[in-house]
Amino acid sequence: MLLPDSAHGTNPASATLCGYKSVQIPSNSEGLIDTDKLEAIMDEETAAIMLTNPNTLGMFEKDILRITEIVHSKGGLVYCDGANLNAVMGIVKMGEMGIDVLHINLHKTFSTPHGGGGPGAGPVCIKNILEPYLPKPVVEKKGHNYFLNYDRPKSVGKLKVFNGNFGMLLRAYLYIRTLGPEGILEAAQSAVLNANYIRAKLKDTFHLPFKGASLHECVFNDKGQGITTMDFAKELIDHGFHPPTVYFPLIVKGALMIEPTESESKETLDMFIESMKSIAKKGHDDPDSFHDAPRLPKVSRPDEARAARQPVLRWKK
């Protein structure tokens, strides 16, 4: 299973869980998949490539048609992690890019909770070539009636009785129907606009390791700052902001990934931008003051190394 070096950790984990060997594809100087390296690695023993478009740097894989052609020419499939669909929904068609399997993250793009905020759900879209292999039973319609079809000779079989978090699927469906095609397009455009507004306002304060066009997110790092990425994250809490993703993607040292989505107003974006600039200035003037941040929450700054090595897994009064 081929994976870009900027892939989400869930992708190689899923491949390994299913018994595949994960092979990394290096990014080029632009932060995109190196098609020459891909062509050299791809062979008939390769099952598929797992990619994200836009990728985890927030950049569109402009050679996507070449990428899918290389994989398909050797009999492989193309899986797309739909983590970043909020940048392209209503704008591009994944099928026309050569995507065979698309996993949709409802939690970021279609309004549902995620992780500690609630149950997750991720529908999977497929091309017709994979339809015979879907888990059984499948819901089919005959006349005015629906029924469960178990007669699926090529099916991978029944996975388990649990039918998923139906409430999340329903919520996302209603969100899509409420917005309609025009609203879905506007949401994507707003997500891209918000991220690029932040990028434009902070590019003179923070280092931008990859200069290509950003879509729904921009990835800075702590190069040239008086403090670390973690210091920024902790101090932001005292400014009233949940920290953005830190130290990811792994190909960016000290990464600070900022993705505001479509839901932030210009007022909150401006507040965030001013907080980032204020923290950067303070980092140069008084870096030692960050050791105790955040100060306002009930739980301050835990020893993360100790928490990883000696976790306290049971509460005692």
PANUPA-810355 format. One line per field, with one value per residue: residue number from 1; x, y, z of N, C-alpha, C in turn. Coordinates in steps of 0.001 Angstrom, whole numbers, plus 524288, in hexadecimal, padded with zeros to 5 digits. Layout:
! PANUPA-810355
n	[NUM_...] .
npx	[X_...] .
npy	[Y_...] .
npz	[Z_...] .
capx	[X_...] .
capy	[Y_...] .
capz	[Z_...] .
cpx	[X_...] .
cpy	[Y_...] .
cpz	[Z_...] .
//
This chain:
! PANUPA-810355
n	[1_2_3_4_5_6_7_8_9_10_11_12_13_14_15_16_17_18_19_20_21_22_23_24_25_26_27_28_29_30_31_32_33_34_35_36_37_38_39_40_41_42_43_44_45_46_47_48_49_50_51_52_53_54_55_56_57_58_59_60_61_62_63_64_65_66_67_68_69_70_71_72_73_74_75_76_77_78_79_80_81_82_83_84_85_86_87_88_89_90_91_92_93_94_95_96_97_98_99_100_101_102_103_104_105_106_107_108_109_110_111_112_113_114_115_116_117_118_119_120_121_122_123_124_125_126_127_128_129_130_131_132_133_134_135_136_137_138_139_140_141_142_143_144_145_146_147_148_149_150_151_152_153_154_155_156_157_158_159_160_161_162_163_164_165_166_167_168_169_170_171_172_173_174_175_176_177_178_179_180_181_182_183_184_185_186_187_188_189_190_191_192_193_194_195_196_197_198_199_200_201_202_203_204_205_206_207_208_209_210_211_212_213_214_215_216_217_218_219_220_221_222_223_224_225_226_227_228_229_230_231_232_233_234_235_236_237_238_239_240_241_242_243_244_245_246_247_248_249_250_251_252_253_254_255_256_257_258_259_260_261_262_263_264_265_266_267_268_269_270_271_272_273_274_275_276_277_278_279_280_281_282_283_284_285_286_287_288_289_290_291_292_293_294_295_296_297_298_299_300_301_302_303_304_305_306_307_308_309_310_311_312_313_314_315_316_317] .
npx	[80354_802C8_806C1_806AE_810FF_80CC3_8037D_7F7C5_7F8C8_7F199_7F065_7F983_7F865_7EE9A_7F09E_7F889_7F32E_7ECBE_7F379_7FA56_8066C_80BDF_810A5_8185A_816BB_81ECE_81D6D_81E5A_8261C_81E77_81744_81056_80BAE_815F8_81676_81D70_822F7_81A9B_817D7_8209F_81FE8_81624_81020_80B5E_80939_80548_7FA94_7F49D_7F43E_7F410_7EF65_7EDF3_7E663_7E348_7F09F_7F73F_7FC6B_7F5E8_7F5A0_7F26B_7F361_7F8A7_7FBC3_7F4EC_7EF4F_7F746_7FBAF_7F38F_7F2CA_7FC83_7FBB1_7F2A5_7F5E9_7FC12_7F53D_7F1CC_7EA11_7E400_7E31B_7DCE4_7DE92_7D503_7D6B5_7D816_7CFF7_7CA1B_7CEC8_7CD2B_7C32E_7B802_7BDA5_7C565_7C54A_7C70A_7C6FA_7C971_7D3B1_7D856_7D72E_7D480_7D08F_7CAA8_7CB79_7C36F_7C4C1_7BC36_7BC77_7C289_7BFCC_7B505_7AF57_7AE34_7B0F6_7BD9E_7C719_7C9DE_7C15C_7B8B8_7B23B_7B89E_7B753_7B8AE_7B598_7B7E1_7BB2C_7BA92_7BFB3_7B8BC_7BDD6_7C0AF_7B7B3_7B333_7B883_7B58B_7B23E_7A8F5_79BC8_79676_78EA5_783F8_77ABB_76E53_76464_75B75_75FB3_76999_77492_77D48_78855_78EA4_7937D_79E6C_7A85E_7B2F9_7B4FE_7BBDC_7B812_7B089_7B2B8_7B10F_7A711_7A48F_79F68_7A3BF_7A4F6_799C7_79485_79C13_79DC1_793EC_7935C_79B6A_79776_78E4D_792E7_79812_78F80_78A3A_7910E_79269_796BC_79B1A_79D49_7A468_7ACE0_7AF41_7B25C_7BBC0_7C1B7_7C234_7C7F3_7D1B1_7D3D6_7D467_7DD2F_7E50C_7E4C5_7E8A0_7F295_7F6BD_7F710_7FE01_8073A_8100C_81359_814A6_81BB9_81A2D_81AEB_818AD_815CC_80DA2_8006F_7F66E_7EB35_7E136_7E6A7_7F235_7FFBA_8088D_8150B_81DA1_82707_830D6_82BA3_82AF2_82798_821D2_81962_81253_8122B_80CDF_80321_7FFC7_7FF83_7F7F4_7EEC4_7ED3B_7EA65_7E0A7_7DECB_7DD29_7E7F0_7EE2A_7F0FB_7FCCD_80A4E_8088D_80645_81005_81880_81AE8_822AD_82027_815C8_80A4E_7FE0A_7F3DB_7E6A1_7DBA9_7D17A_7C485_7BE45_7C198_7C110_7C504_7C7A4_7CA7A_7D2D8_7D9C6_7DBBD_7E0FA_7E9C6_7EEA4_7F0E5_7F844_8005A_802B4_80621_80EF0_8155A_816B3_81BE3_825C9_828EA_827D2_82A0F_82ACB_821F0_81A56_81A6E_8134E_809AF_7FD30_7F71F_7ED35_7E576_7DFB3_7E5CC_7F2EC_7FEFA_80248_80C40_81007_8169B_81807_80DC1_80C1E_8130C_81144_805F3_7FA9D_7F09E_7E818_7DF00_7E07C_7DB15] .
npy	[7FB62_8083F_81473_82234_829DF_8313C_82D9D_82B48_8251D_81D4D_81851_811B2_80B6D_80699_800EE_7FA22_7F4BC_7EEB9_7E7D0_7EB05_7EFCE_7FBC2_80596_8107D_81C72_82668_83459_83EDB_84A94_851FB_84E99_84741_83ADE_83364_8307B_82B25_824D2_81F09_8197D_8134B_80CDA_807F4_7FBFD_7EF71_7E9FF_7F09D_7F496_7FDDC_80C07_814E8_820FA_82EE4_83938_8461B_845BC_84310_84C29_8536D_85516_853EE_8484F_849BD_84335_83AF3_8350C_83056_82A8C_82365_81E58_8192B_811F9_80C2D_807D4_7FF8D_7F8EE_7FBCA_80190_80DE3_8145B_81E5E_82622_82CD6_8359C_84018_84454_84D28_85507_853BE_8504B_85068_85503_84ED9_84215_83643_82C65_82E86_8310F_827C5_82219_816C1_81327_819F8_81F56_825E2_8301E_8334A_839BA_842F5_847B8_846E4_849EC_84339_83E4E_83ACB_831BD_8346D_83AD4_835A4_82AC4_82522_823FE_81E51_81DF9_815EA_81770_8114D_80CDA_806B9_7FD69_7F8C6_7F636_7EBC7_7E75A_7EB7D_7EB8F_7E24A_7E17C_7E8FC_7F44F_7F408_7F7A1_7F3B5_7F5A1_7FC54_7F9D6_7F7E2_7EF7F_7E64B_7E194_7D600_7CFBB_7CFCD_7CC55_7CF84_7D5B4_7DB76_7D7C4_7D77D_7E1D4_7E589_7E5E6_7EFD8_7FBB2_80576_8134E_817F0_82158_828F6_827C6_82AA1_834E5_839A9_837FB_83E11_847CB_84903_848D7_85195_859E4_858BF_8585D_8625B_86688_85F32_860AC_86B20_869FA_86457_86B94_8739A_86EF0_86DDA_87859_87C8A_8773D_87ACA_88549_8859C_8819B_88989_891E5_88E99_88B66_891AE_89162_88729_87B84_8759B_8699C_86494_86A56_869B0_86B2B_86C4B_86556_861DE_862A7_86759_8652F_8688F_86A07_86936_86DDD_87737_87C1F_8805B_878FE_86BF1_863F2_85EB7_86593_86E0A_8693F_8670C_87110_875DB_87220_8781A_88108_87F12_8782C_86BDE_863CF_8626C_85743_850F9_84E69_84855_84758_83CF3_83ECF_848FF_84FB7_8534B_85615_85DF6_85D0D_8638E_86404_86A17_86791_86987_86E9B_876BB_8844E_890D1_89739_89063_88B88_893EE_8961D_88D07_88DB2_896D1_89357_88B77_8915E_8979E_8901D_88C83_89564_8965C_88D1D_88EFC_89731_893CF_8884F_880EF_881DF_87B60_87192_86E8A_86F13_869F5_8737B_875FA_86D95_86306_85A06_85AC7_85ACB_84EBE_844F7_84020_8386A_83203_82F22_828C4_820A2_81D5A_81BCD_81F80_817C7_815BB_81B8D_82039_8239B] .
npz	[80000_7FC21_80174_8030D_808F0_80F48_812F5_81A94_826FC_82877_81EFB_81BD4_824A3_82352_81A38_81D98_8255D_81F54_81B2B_8137D_80DD6_8108C_80857_8070E_80003_7FBF0_7FD7D_7F421_7F1B9_7F1D5_7F8CF_7F577_7F017_7EB14_7DE8E_7D833_7DF33_7E2C1_7D9A4_7D893_7E14A_7E098_7DD71_7D869_7E160_7E865_7EFB8_7F125_7F192_7FC0A_7FDE7_8005E_7FBE6_7FB36_80038_80C96_80E6A_80B57_800E9_7F364_7EC45_7E11C_7D926_7D8E5_7D166_7CBC2_7D3CC_7D681_7CD0D_7CC47_7D487_7D1DD_7C875_7CB3D_7CFA3_7D97C_7E3FD_7E77A_7F2F1_7F9E4_804BA_80A8C_810FA_80F16_80965_80AA4_8055E_7FAD7_7F857_7F045_7E89D_7E38E_7DD50_7E2D0_7DE1B_7D3BB_7D4B6_7D56D_7DE63_7E5A3_7EF13_7F93E_80562_80E0C_816D5_81FB5_8284A_8276A_81E28_81CBC_825A9_82E9E_83BCE_84192_84631_85352_8539B_8503C_84996_83E83_83060_82400_81791_80C36_7FF3A_7F2C1_7E63E_7DB7A_7D8EF_7E227_7E712_7E766_7EFBB_7F927_806E1_80BDF_81101_80600_80400_7FBBD_7F1A6_7ED89_7E557_7ECCE_7F611_7FFCD_80227_80890_802A7_8028F_7FBA2_7F6EE_7F0AB_7EF4F_7F79D_8028A_80B5A_8176C_81FEB_82AB3_834A2_8382D_833C6_83220_8354D_83491_83690_83496_829FA_8263E_829BA_823D6_819E2_81A0F_81B67_811C9_80ADB_80E67_80C39_80165_7F3AA_7F138_7FB16_7FF16_7F852_7FAD2_80539_8042A_7FE73_805B5_80DC2_808F2_806E2_81121_81543_80EA5_810D3_81B0E_818F9_81273_8196E_82119_81C7E_81C51_82647_82987_825C1_81971_814F7_80B60_7FF89_7F887_7F337_7FCA6_8014C_808C1_811F5_818A7_81A74_82363_82A2A_83592_83364_83513_83CF8_84A5B_850EE_85280_84A39_850C6_8592D_854BA_85316_85D69_861F0_85BF2_8600A_868F3_8641F_8611C_858F5_852BA_850A2_84406_83B7F_83ED5_83BBB_832E6_82536_8258F_81F2E_82006_8282F_8350E_8330A_83152_82F76_829E6_828A9_82649_82314_81D50_8243A_82A91_82DC2_8284C_8307F_838D4_83413_832EE_83D63_84040_839C4_83D95_84798_84577_84121_849B3_850E1_84BA7_84C00_856D4_85864_8546A_85ABC_86536_8673F_86F6A_87547_871C9_875D8_87D73_878C8_874AB_87D28_88098_87FCA_8878C_887D2_885E3_87FBE_87C6A_87EB6_873B8_86FD6_8788D_879F4_87176_87351_87D8B_87F89_886BE_888D4_88ED7_89737_8A400_8B016] .
capx	[80000_80608_804C4_80A21_81373_809A4_7FE5F_7F5D4_7FA8B_7ED8E_7F0CC_7FCEE_7F64C_7EA72_7F311_7FB4C_7EF2F_7EA8D_7F786_7FD80_80B4D_80B9C_81557_817E3_8183A_820AD_81B64_8224C_8275E_819A5_813CD_80C96_80D9B_819F4_8146A_821BE_823DC_81601_81833_824D8_81E43_8114D_81078_806A1_8086F_80310_7F4D8_7F229_7F6A8_7F08B_7F10E_7EA26_7E6A3_7E867_7F3CD_7F762_7FE9B_7F1CE_7F6CC_7EFE1_7F6FA_7F779_7FCEE_7F1A9_7EDF5_7FBF7_7FC38_7EFB8_7F417_800E9_7F9C6_7EEFD_7F8AC_7FE4B_7F10D_7F0B9_7E591_7E53B_7DFCE_7DD95_7DCDA_7D1F2_7D741_7D855_7CBF1_7C7C9_7D164_7CBF7_7BDDC_7B521_7C14A_7C7C0_7C2E4_7CB1B_7C6F6_7CC17_7D94E_7DA4A_7D6AD_7D133_7CE28_7CAEA_7C96F_7C1BB_7C4DF_7B79E_7BD1D_7C4B6_7BD69_7AF4E_7ACF8_7AD6C_7B51F_7C227_7CA63_7C784_7BC92_7B44A_7B371_7BA1B_7B502_7BB5C_7B3C2_7BBD6_7B922_7BDBE_7BE66_7B59D_7C110_7C12F_7B277_7B219_7BB67_7B38B_7B051_7A370_7984C_795D7_78926_78252_77534_76B64_75F50_75B10_76198_76F36_775D4_782D6_78A34_79319_79597_7A2D4_7AC95_7B830_7B538_7BFCC_7B53F_7AE31_7B6CF_7AF34_7A18A_7A402_79E2A_7A5FE_7A266_795B9_79357_79FFE_79CB3_78F2F_794A9_79E6F_793E4_78AEE_79648_798E1_78A86_788DB_79462_791AD_79B89_79D63_79F5D_7A90A_7B10C_7B0AC_7B534_7C11D_7C45A_7C328_7CC36_7D686_7D4AC_7D603_7E292_7E89A_7E4E5_7EC5F_7F7C9_7F88A_7F7FD_80222_80BCA_814A4_814B6_8160C_81E3C_816D2_81EBE_81744_81395_80968_7FB41_7F398_7E58E_7DE25_7EA08_7F795_80343_80D35_817F9_81FDA_82C3A_831C7_828C2_82DDD_82521_8206E_813F4_80F38_81171_808A0_7FE39_7FE28_7FE5A_7F30D_7EA6D_7EC61_7E802_7DB45_7DE65_7DEEE_7EC95_7EDE2_7F410_80268_80E20_8067F_80892_8152B_81C9F_81C13_824AF_81DAC_81133_805C5_7FA21_7EF51_7E23A_7D73B_7CC89_7C12F_7BAA5_7C3AC_7C00D_7C9AF_7C8E9_7CD6F_7D7D7_7DD28_7DD5E_7E4E0_7EE7F_7F131_7F30F_7FCF3_80472_80412_80935_81401_81876_81809_81FA2_82AF9_82A38_827F4_828E1_82A6A_81CC3_816AB_81B01_80EBF_804C9_7F96A_7F65B_7E7B3_7E247_7E04B_7EA71_7F6C4_80245_8043E_8112F_80E23_81A20_816BD_8087C_80C83_81620_80F02_80091_7F737_7EC01_7E3C3_7DE76_7DFCF_7D9AC] .
capy	[80000_80CE2_818EA_826C6_82A9B_834F5_82B39_82AA5_82041_81949_8158A_80D20_8080A_80375_7FD44_7F627_7F19E_7EB15_7E439_7ED20_7F267_8014A_807A8_81634_81F6C_82B81_83918_841EC_84F9F_85511_84C53_843F7_83599_83336_82CA9_827D4_820DF_81B9E_81608_80F91_80939_80540_7F73B_7EC3A_7E7E5_7F4D0_7F468_802FE_81097_817B6_82671_832E5_83D9D_84863_842B2_844EC_8516D_856D7_85637_8506F_84519_84B5C_83EDD_8369D_831B1_82D3C_826E9_81F26_81B5F_815BB_80DB9_808F1_80518_7FAC7_7F5E7_7FD76_804DF_812EF_815BA_823C6_82789_8319D_83911_84593_84560_8525A_858B0_852BF_84E64_853D1_8575E_84AB5_83CE8_83281_82835_83044_8313F_82271_81FD2_81216_812BA_81F03_81F4E_82B34_8319F_83696_83D2A_8481D_849F3_846BE_84BEC_83F9D_83E63_83778_83087_8355F_83DDD_8326F_82632_8262D_820BF_81F53_81B09_814AF_8176C_80DEC_80C54_80215_7F8B6_7F66F_7F54A_7E64C_7E5A5_7EE19_7E811_7E0E8_7E25D_7EE51_7F5E0_7F4AB_7F90B_7F0E6_7F830_8004B_7F787_7F737_7EA7C_7E532_7DD94_7D300_7CC9C_7D2DF_7C86F_7D1D7_7D922_7DA59_7D563_7DAFB_7E3DA_7E4EE_7E74C_7F572_7FE67_80AB0_81784_819BA_826DB_82C31_8278C_82DA9_83A6F_83B6A_83802_842AD_84C53_84965_84A3F_856EE_85D8A_8583C_858E5_86792_8672F_85BE1_86371_86FC2_86839_86318_87074_8768E_86C4E_86F46_87DF6_87D5B_8755B_87E37_88A47_884CF_88113_88EAE_89557_88C9A_88997_894E8_8905F_881A3_878FF_8723C_86614_8638B_86F42_868D0_86D31_86982_86521_86276_86320_86902_862B4_86B78_86747_86CAF_86F9D_87CCD_87E23_87FCB_874C2_86764_8634B_85D58_86A61_870EA_8667E_867BA_87699_8772D_870D0_87CB1_88515_87D85_87516_8666B_863B1_85F74_8526D_8520B_84A65_84524_8426C_83BC5_840AC_84E6B_84FDF_85767_857CC_8607F_85CAE_866D3_8634C_86C96_865E2_86DB3_8708F_87B35_88981_89413_89942_88C7E_88ABF_89863_8955C_888D5_88FC3_89A67_89034_888E0_8955A_89935_88BDB_88C7F_899B6_894F0_888DE_89143_89AB0_89132_882CB_87DCB_88275_87790_86C73_86D47_86FB5_86E17_874B3_876D6_868DA_86037_856CC_85DF7_8583D_849BE_842F0_83C98_833E9_82E90_82D22_8248F_81C4B_81B9F_81DC8_81E1D_815EC_814F5_81FF2_81EF5_8282A] .
capz	[80000_7FBB1_8046F_8032D_80E17_81252_813DC_81FE4_82954_82808_81A01_81C65_828BF_820EF_81692_820A8_82806_81B7E_81966_80F3A_80F10_80F19_805C9_8070F_7FB5E_7FDB1_7FB02_7F15A_7F426_7F22B_7FCB0_7F2B6_7EEEF_7E703_7DACD_7D64E_7E342_7E2BA_7D51D_7D98A_7E56E_7DF36_7DA53_7D876_7E6A4_7EBA0_7EFCF_7F0A9_7F401_7FF8F_7FDCF_801CE_7F83D_7FC3B_803D1_811FE_80E88_80968_7FB6F_7EFAB_7E92C_7DBC5_7D59B_7DA90_7CCF9_7CAAA_7D830_7D603_7C84D_7CD96_7D7E2_7CEEC_7C43F_7CD79_7D201_7DECD_7E514_7E9D9_7F76F_7FBA8_809F3_809C8_8157B_80D8C_8057F_80B4F_801D0_7F554_7F760_7ECBF_7E4E4_7E066_7DDA0_7E415_7DA43_7CEF7_7D5D0_7D579_7E3A2_7E5B2_7F443_7FC05_80AB7_80F55_81C5F_820B0_82CCF_82632_8197F_81CB9_82A80_83306_83FCB_8408F_84AB5_8586D_85307_84EA7_84655_83921_82C52_81F15_81304_80845_7F9E1_7EF6D_7E0B6_7DA5F_7D899_7E757_7E938_7E8BF_7F45A_7FDD0_80B0D_80B67_80C8B_80413_8037E_7F64E_7F10D_7E990_7E53A_7F0DF_7FAEB_800B4_8049F_8096A_7FF0E_8048F_7F755_7F4F5_7F08E_7EF8B_7FC2D_80692_80FAF_81B49_82355_8300D_83519_8392F_82EE6_831D8_83838_830F6_83787_831FC_8245A_82558_82A7F_81F4D_81561_81A86_81A7C_80C23_8085C_80FF0_8094B_7FBC5_7F094_7F1A5_8005B_7FF89_7F586_7FDE2_809E3_80284_7FD05_80A8B_81085_8062B_807B9_8168F_815F0_80BCA_813A7_81F51_8169D_8109E_81DE5_82485_8198E_81D8C_82BC1_82A1F_8214C_8164B_81293_805EE_7FDA1_7F4CE_7F492_800C6_800CF_80D85_81687_81791_81E25_824E3_82E3F_83990_831D1_835C6_8417B_84F39_853EB_84F5A_84895_8555F_85C31_8522B_85408_862DE_862EC_8594B_86389_86C4B_860D3_86000_8542C_852B6_84D4A_83F28_83B60_83F58_83A2E_82E9F_8237E_827A3_81BB0_82182_82D85_8382D_8300C_833BA_82B53_82B28_8250C_828F5_820B3_81B3D_82833_82D76_82B98_827C2_835B1_83BD3_8315B_8344E_842D3_8403A_8373E_8413D_84BD9_84378_840A9_84F01_85336_848FC_84E2C_85C30_85815_85396_85F12_86A4F_86638_87430_877AA_86F87_87843_880B5_875D4_875CB_882B2_881DF_880A9_88C82_88703_8832E_87BDA_87E6F_87CAE_86FAB_86F7C_87CE5_87910_86DA3_87566_8827E_87FBB_88B27_88617_8926E_89ACD_8A984_8B32C] .
cpx	[8037C_80381_8089C_80C66_81094_8044F_7FCDE_7F794_7F693_7EE1F_7F494_7FB05_7F21A_7ECBA_7F5B1_7F776_7ECEC_7EEB5_7FADB_8029D_80AF4_810DE_814A4_819B4_81A06_81DFF_81FC9_82309_8229A_815F7_80F99_80EF0_81177_81864_818B2_822E7_81F51_81665_81C5F_82335_819C0_81254_80B7D_8057F_805E3_7FD21_7F274_7F5C5_7F284_7F27D_7ECAA_7EAB7_7E220_7EB63_7F418_7FA59_7FA93_7F27E_7F458_7F3FE_7F5CA_7F893_7F985_7F03E_7F290_7FCAE_7F881_7F0C1_7F881_7FF09_7F637_7F1BE_7FB19_7FA2B_7EFB6_7EBD6_7E757_7E138_7E0F3_7DB52_7DA11_7D23D_7D6C5_7D456_7C998_7CA79_7CF67_7C665_7BACE_7B886_7C3B2_7C4BA_7C732_7CB6D_7C9E6_7D1F4_7DBA9_7DA0D_7D2E8_7CE3A_7CEDE_7C864_7C821_7C1FF_7C04E_7B8BA_7BF5A_7C1B0_7B77F_7ACE0_7ACBC_7B1E5_7B984_7C517_7C786_7C270_7B7E4_7B5EF_7B4D3_7B732_7B79F_7B95B_7B837_7B930_7BCC6_7BC14_7BB73_7B8C8_7C187_7BBEC_7B170_7B493_7B97A_7B1D0_7AA85_7A0F2_79858_79007_787F3_77C72_772CE_765D9_75F2D_75D62_7678D_7701F_77BB3_7847A_78F21_795D0_799E6_7A7AD_7B213_7B8FB_7B9A1_7BD36_7B2EE_7B262_7B55B_7A9A1_7A0CD_7A35F_7A04A_7A2DC_79E5F_79491_7971D_79F22_797EE_7904E_79792_79AF8_7905F_78DFD_79704_793E6_788EA_78C05_79338_796C2_79E35_79FE3_7A443_7ADB2_7B2EA_7B3C8_7BAE4_7C426_7C5A9_7C79E_7D178_7D7D1_7D6B9_7DBB1_7E676_7E8EE_7E8D1_7F1ED_7F9F7_7F9FD_7FC9E_80729_810AC_8167B_816BE_8186C_81A78_81A5F_81DA5_8141C_80F15_80430_7F898_7EDCE_7E31D_7E172_7EF50_7FB09_80826_81095_81AA8_8255B_82CB9_82ED7_82C0A_82BEE_823A9_81AAF_81075_80E4C_80D01_8035F_7FC3C_7FCA0_7F935_7EE4E_7E92F_7EA12_7E270_7DA8C_7E017_7E397_7EBA8_7F11D_7F9E8_805A4_80BF8_80516_80E4D_81992_81DF2_81DC7_8223D_818AB_80CE5_8019F_7F52B_7EB1E_7DD3C_7D1E1_7C943_7BE2A_7BC9F_7C27E_7C527_7CB64_7CC23_7D2AD_7DBAD_7DF1A_7E1A3_7EA10_7F171_7F391_7F81A_80178_80658_80780_80EA2_8178F_81A4E_81C23_8252A_82CAD_82B04_826AE_82830_824FD_818DF_816C3_81635_80990_8026C_7F881_7F09A_7E485_7E355_7E50E_7EE4D_7F9E2_8047F_80986_80FD3_81199_818E1_8115F_80890_80F2E_813C7_80969_7FDA9_7F1E4_7E751_7E394_7DDB3_7DEAD_7DE22] .
cpy	[804D5_81174_81D6D_8277C_82E8E_832BB_82B4B_82558_81BE2_81615_810E8_80958_80472_7FF54_7F8C9_7F27F_7ED7D_7E786_7E617_7EF6D_7F806_8030F_80D86_81891_824CE_82FFC_83BD8_8472F_8532D_85318_848E7_83E93_835D7_82EF0_82921_82377_81D01_817A9_811D9_80B5D_805C9_80071_7F408_7E9D3_7EBDC_7F4CB_7F9C0_80745_81328_81D51_829F5_8375F_84152_84541_84536_84A08_85569_85832_85224_84D7C_84603_8471B_83A1C_832FB_82E3E_82914_82248_81BDB_81779_81102_80A0B_805B9_7FFF5_7F784_7F765_800D0_809E8_8141B_81B61_8246B_82CCC_83569_83ECC_846FE_84ACB_85677_85836_850FF_85260_85641_85341_845A0_838E9_82E1D_829A7_830D9_82BC2_81FCF_81B31_81176_817F0_81E6E_824EA_82C0B_83551_83AC5_84280_84ACE_84A73_8470B_84832_83FFA_83A8E_83670_83158_83863_83A9F_82E04_827C4_8229E_82229_81C01_81A26_8145D_81422_80E5E_80730_7FD0E_7F5E7_7F4ED_7EF90_7E490_7E82C_7EA21_7E6DF_7E09E_7E80F_7EF6A_7F6A9_7F5B7_7F5EF_7F2F4_7FCA1_7FE72_7F738_7F1EC_7E9EC_7E0AB_7DB07_7CFE4_7CFB3_7CF61_7CAB0_7D552_7D793_7D800_7D972_7DCCD_7E329_7E6FD_7ED29_7F877_803F3_80E9F_81A30_81F85_82A86_82C50_82AE3_8337E_83C9E_83BCB_83CD4_847B3_84D3D_84B27_84FD5_85AEA_85D64_85914_85E36_86868_863F8_85E8F_86827_86E53_8670E_86813_873AD_87427_86DC9_87509_87F03_87BBF_878F1_883A8_889F4_88487_88666_8923C_893A3_88B24_88CDB_89425_88AD3_87F81_87540_86E85_864B6_86825_86E92_86ACC_869C9_8695F_865F7_8632C_8653F_866D6_86613_867FA_86B38_86E91_87588_87F38_87D63_87B59_8704E_86776_8620D_86216_86DA2_86E70_86772_86D63_87839_8760D_87569_88144_88398_87A4D_86F6F_86627_860C4_85A7A_853B5_84D4B_84689_848BE_841D7_83DC7_8466B_84E75_85478_8597C_85A15_860CA_85F9A_8660E_8654D_86A8C_86A98_87098_8754E_88062_88C81_8962B_8955A_88B59_88F18_897EB_89138_88AD2_89360_89778_88D90_88CC3_89715_89517_88BA6_890C3_89870_8909B_88AC6_89480_897D3_88B61_87F7A_87DEF_87E5E_87251_86AC6_86DAF_86A5B_86EC9_874F0_871D2_86650_85CA9_859F8_85AB0_8531D_8485F_83EB9_837CB_82FF4_82C1E_82891_81FBC_81A02_81D8F_81BFD_81CBF_81505_81968_81DE0_823F6_82989] .
cpz	[80000_7FE91_80412_808A4_81179_813D1_8199F_821FB_8290C_82314_81A47_8209C_82685_81D54_81982_82362_82464_8191C_814ED_81143_80D1C_80CE0_80517_801E3_7FD2F_7FACA_7F817_7F410_7F4B5_7F668_7FA5A_7F1BD_7EA6B_7E320_7D89B_7DA32_7E36E_7DE4A_7D5ED_7DD83_7E3B3_7DBDD_7DAFA_7DDCA_7EA4C_7EB46_7EEAD_7F2A4_7F764_7FFDC_7FFBA_7FDF7_7F944_80058_8092F_812AF_80CAD_803B0_7F7DA_7EC87_7E35E_7D7B2_7D6BA_7D610_7CB71_7CEE1_7D790_7D127_7C960_7D0AB_7D4DA_7CAB5_7C61E_7D059_7D792_7DF35_7E7B6_7EE14_7F8ED_8011B_8097A_80E4C_813F9_8095F_80604_807F4_7FC38_7F43F_7F427_7E890_7E154_7E11B_7DE5D_7E00D_7D556_7CFBF_7D5E9_7DAC2_7E36F_7EACE_7F710_8015B_80C30_8153C_81D6B_824BD_82B73_821D2_819EE_82223_82F2B_836F9_83E76_8459D_84FCF_85821_8516F_84B1A_840C1_83564_8272C_81AA6_80F27_802F1_7F677_7E9B9_7DFE4_7DA4C_7DDD8_7E9B6_7EA97_7EDE0_7F96E_801ED_80A42_810D1_80ABF_8037A_7FDAF_7F618_7EC8F_7E996_7E92B_7F60D_7FB1D_80350_80541_805F6_80142_8003C_7F490_7F4CA_7F0FC_7F458_7FFE6_80B62_81350_81F14_8290C_8305C_83599_8341D_82E8B_834FD_834B7_831A8_834D6_82C15_822FE_825CC_825C4_81A74_81579_81994_814A1_80963_809A6_80CD2_80376_7F8D3_7F12D_7F6FA_80149_7FCEF_7F8A5_802C6_8088B_80144_801E0_80DAF_80E1C_8070E_80D3D_8176D_8133D_80E36_8181A_81D30_814FD_8152F_82144_821AB_81A8E_8232C_82C87_82517_81E9E_8133A_80CE5_803E6_7F9CE_7F6CF_7F8AC_7FF82_8062C_81265_814E1_81BE8_81ED9_8285C_831C7_8383C_83276_83A51_84669_85290_8503E_84DCA_84D3C_858D7_859E5_85379_85997_86404_86062_85CB9_8671B_86944_85F3B_85B15_8550D_84EFD_84830_83F8D_83B8C_83DBF_83629_82A1C_8252D_8242D_81CA8_82739_83078_835C4_83378_82F7B_82CE0_82705_827A2_8274F_81F10_81F6D_82B39_82AB5_82B1C_82D16_838D5_83940_832C4_839EA_84330_83E01_83AEE_845DD_84A28_84308_84610_851A4_850C5_84B26_853B0_85C42_85746_8584D_8643D_869BE_86B26_876A6_875C5_87253_87B62_87DCF_8749C_87BA7_8843D_882B2_885EB_88C4E_883D3_87F58_87DF9_87C14_878AB_86F0E_873CD_87C24_8753C_86FE6_87A6A_88302_88499_888CF_889A8_8965E_8A057_8AC7E_8B6CF] .
//
